[in-house]
Amino acid sequence: MIELKNVNKNYGERTVLCIDSLEIKKGERLSLTGANGSGKSTLLKIIAGVIPYNGKVNVPGRVLYMPQKTVLFDMSVLHNVTYSLTGKRKEKAEKAMEALRKTGLSELYNKNALTLSGGEGARLALARILVNDCDVLLLDEPTGAVDIEGTEIIENAVKEYSEKNGCTLITATHSPLQAKRLSRRVIMLEKGEIAEDCTPEELLLNPKTDFGKKFVSMWRY
């Protein structure tokens, strides 16, 4: 179980995150949603352990984190996936090609990764995750630069991976509709604090806060 107690993150005098208590069960699929600047990315970074913070955070097991900004290396698409793998060359290539097939990039395996589009780059970043096992998978706006077809590919690959591995999945998304497709629980953040903690269906149909009602209404039409 992931546990957060009295977690705060400040930039100077500005508080960007304030979480009194949060528990996320092992194997749970959770989405973080809310407006830009609400604290979604900050919370993911704290769980990933990549930024300092105040408070207590317990995250058991291996964590894989896919940041919002995609980082690609000046090498082939295939090599971008295999470079962190161990084992025989043929086995690594086969494993990488399977991940590329799941993300719709197998035909681009020999292309330089730096020439990919933004959406293709996001799918390549996900393919690098799919070749590894983890206990906790953190995704920050994984489809932010992806078209409709690419979004479907990424969502299907993520759901298949999380179900197969039984890992805890936490996705930051500005879309409550995507939260519904990917998760069974959604937390809406407002100015760094938890405004709603419910099922995606409850958030879409019956948000409890004024902010939640206003935010969700933008996605109904």
GIWOTA-V302624 format. One record per residue. N is the residue number from 1. PSI is psi in whole degrees, 0 to 359 (none if undefined). OMEGA is omega in degrees with one decimal (NA if undefined). D_FIRST is the distance of its C-alpha to the first C-alpha in Angstrom with 2 decimals. Layout:
N_PSI_OMEGA_D_FIRST, N_PSI_OMEGA_D_FIRST
This chain:
1_137_173.8_0.00, 2_131_-178.1_3.80, 3_132_175.3_6.29, 4_133_179.2_10.00, 5_125_175.3_12.91, 6_50_-177.8_16.55, 7_126_178.6_16.28, 8_145_174.2_19.76, 9_123_-179.1_21.57, 10_145_169.1_25.35, 11_100_-172.4_28.12, 12_233_178.7_31.09, 13_359_-177.1_31.53, 14_125_176.4_29.58, 15_121_-178.0_26.04, 16_346_178.2_24.17, 17_135_178.8_20.69, 18_98_-177.7_19.85, 19_112_179.6_16.43, 20_313_-177.6_16.45, 21_135_177.7_12.97, 22_130_176.0_10.24, 23_135_178.8_6.84, 24_118_-174.5_5.71, 25_153_177.0_4.64, 26_131_179.5_4.97, 27_2_-179.1_8.65, 28_146_174.8_9.20, 29_111_-171.9_12.34, 30_139_172.9_12.77, 31_142_171.9_15.94, 32_125_179.8_17.03, 33_172_-177.0_20.70, 34_174_-178.2_23.54, 35_167_174.6_26.76, 36_136_179.6_27.43, 37_10_-177.8_26.50, 38_346_177.8_23.94, 39_6_-177.2_21.21, 40_306_-177.7_19.35, 41_322_179.0_20.13, 42_317_179.2_19.58, 43_318_177.4_16.00, 44_316_-179.2_15.36, 45_324_178.3_17.29, 46_316_177.7_15.38, 47_324_178.5_11.99, 48_341_179.4_14.20, 49_28_-175.6_15.71, 50_354_175.3_19.22, 51_152_177.7_20.53, 52_159_-178.3_20.80, 53_170_173.3_19.54, 54_140_179.7_19.65, 55_192_-178.3_16.80, 56_131_178.0_13.55, 57_128_176.8_10.67, 58_116_179.7_7.93, 59_98_-177.7_7.08, 60_147_174.2_6.99, 61_186_-177.7_9.65, 62_134_-178.5_12.47, 63_133_170.9_12.68, 64_134_-172.9_15.72, 65_125_176.4_17.15, 66_104_-177.1_20.23, 67_166_-179.0_21.98, 68_321_179.2_24.36, 69_119_-177.3_27.34, 70_132_176.4_28.03, 71_119_179.1_29.22, 72_154_-177.8_31.62, 73_152_-176.6_33.75, 74_72_179.8_37.52, 75_179_-177.9_37.59, 76_160_176.3_37.55, 77_315_-179.7_34.80, 78_315_-178.3_34.33, 79_328_176.0_34.25, 80_329_-178.5_31.60, 81_324_-174.0_29.29, 82_343_-168.6_30.53, 83_332_-178.1_30.86, 84_358_-178.0_27.41, 85_152_173.7_27.58, 86_160_-179.8_28.97, 87_188_-178.9_31.34, 88_150_-175.1_34.69, 89_316_-178.2_36.01, 90_318_180.0_36.61, 91_320_179.0_33.15, 92_318_-179.6_31.57, 93_319_179.8_33.95, 94_318_179.3_33.24, 95_319_179.5_29.49, 96_319_180.0_30.06, 97_325_176.7_32.62, 98_318_177.8_30.30, 99_322_178.3_27.79, 100_325_175.9_30.81, 101_319_-179.0_32.01, 102_335_179.6_28.77, 103_10_175.0_29.08, 104_28_-176.3_32.84, 105_8_-173.3_34.01, 106_328_-179.6_35.56, 107_347_-178.8_39.09, 108_15_-171.6_38.41, 109_328_-175.2_37.18, 110_1_-178.6_40.21, 111_147_176.4_40.26, 112_130_-174.4_39.50, 113_332_-177.8_36.09, 114_349_178.7_37.61, 115_1_-179.0_39.89, 116_156_173.3_37.19, 117_171_179.9_36.82, 118_317_179.3_33.87, 119_319_177.7_32.43, 120_322_178.6_33.08, 121_321_177.7_31.47, 122_321_178.9_28.22, 123_326_176.7_28.31, 124_319_177.4_29.06, 125_322_177.5_26.08, 126_321_179.1_23.90, 127_324_178.4_25.89, 128_332_177.0_25.01, 129_321_-173.9_21.32, 130_342_-179.8_22.11, 131_0_-179.2_23.67, 132_155_173.3_20.53, 133_151_177.4_17.40, 134_167_174.6_13.94, 135_331_-179.5_10.22, 136_127_178.5_9.96, 137_123_-178.5_13.24, 138_123_-178.8_14.49, 139_124_-179.1_17.90, 140_106_-179.0_20.16, 141_60_-174.2_22.96, 142_343_-179.7_23.39, 143_22_-176.2_26.54, 144_329_-178.4_28.05, 145_27_-171.3_31.12, 146_144_178.3_31.33, 147_182_-174.9_33.85, 148_314_-179.8_33.33, 149_316_179.8_33.70, 150_325_177.6_31.37, 151_317_178.8_28.72, 152_318_179.0_28.91, 153_313_-178.6_28.71, 154_314_-178.7_25.60, 155_318_179.3_23.79, 156_319_-179.8_24.80, 157_320_179.6_23.78, 158_315_180.0_20.29, 159_318_178.8_19.78, 160_317_-179.3_21.29, 161_312_-176.0_19.17, 162_323_178.7_15.78, 163_321_-179.0_17.10, 164_320_-175.2_18.62, 165_345_-179.0_15.78, 166_24_-177.2_12.93, 167_162_171.9_10.98, 168_130_-178.1_8.92, 169_123_177.0_11.99, 170_119_-176.5_12.68, 171_129_171.8_16.43, 172_126_-179.4_18.67, 173_141_176.4_21.84, 174_350_-174.4_24.78, 175_116_174.5_25.46, 176_338_176.5_24.04, 177_319_175.5_25.81, 178_324_176.0_23.83, 179_320_179.0_20.61, 180_322_-178.6_21.95, 181_328_-172.9_22.70, 182_339_-166.5_19.40, 183_164_173.5_16.77, 184_350_178.6_16.12, 185_143_179.5_14.88, 186_138_174.9_16.57, 187_122_175.9_16.49, 188_128_177.8_19.97, 189_141_174.4_20.62, 190_115_-180.0_24.03, 191_41_174.3_25.26, 192_359_-179.7_21.85, 193_157_179.7_20.63, 194_116_179.5_18.72, 195_327_180.0_21.67, 196_142_175.9_20.23, 197_102_-170.0_16.94, 198_188_172.8_17.95, 199_157_176.9_18.69, 200_323_-179.8_20.85, 201_318_178.9_23.77, 202_322_179.1_23.61, 203_317_-177.6_23.63, 204_324_-173.6_26.55, 205_331_-174.2_28.56, 206_63_177.5_27.94, 207_143_-172.7_26.42, 208_335_-176.6_26.55, 209_158_177.6_27.52, 210_320_178.3_30.74, 211_317_178.9_29.01, 212_318_179.4_26.91, 213_316_-179.8_30.17, 214_317_-178.9_32.00, 215_312_-176.4_29.40, 216_326_-177.9_28.92, 217_335_179.9_32.70, 218_343_-175.8_33.24, 219_4_-176.7_31.47, 220_345_-173.5_33.28, 221_none_NA_36.62
